[in-house]
Amino acid sequence: MKKQMFKKQFINAYRSAGLWFVTLYMEAFLRRIDELRDRNKKTKLIEEIYNNGEGPDKDESGT
């Protein structure tokens, strides 16, 4: 079953991600939108962002 994100949830997620994160990775997300539907590919993308980033997240779950 596909989860649906409502507008309010999207706005909250967008705001909590921070402008730096959205700015840096929005193009990557849009280019790889089909991969984000696959749980394993999405996990690999998150790992890649976490390992290559210098953001404030202390672990992958924050990313």
Buried (B, 14 or more C-beta within 10 A) or exposed (E): EEEEEEEEEEEEEEEEBEEEBEEEBEEEEEEBEEBEEEEEEEEEBBEEBBEEBEBEEEEEEEB
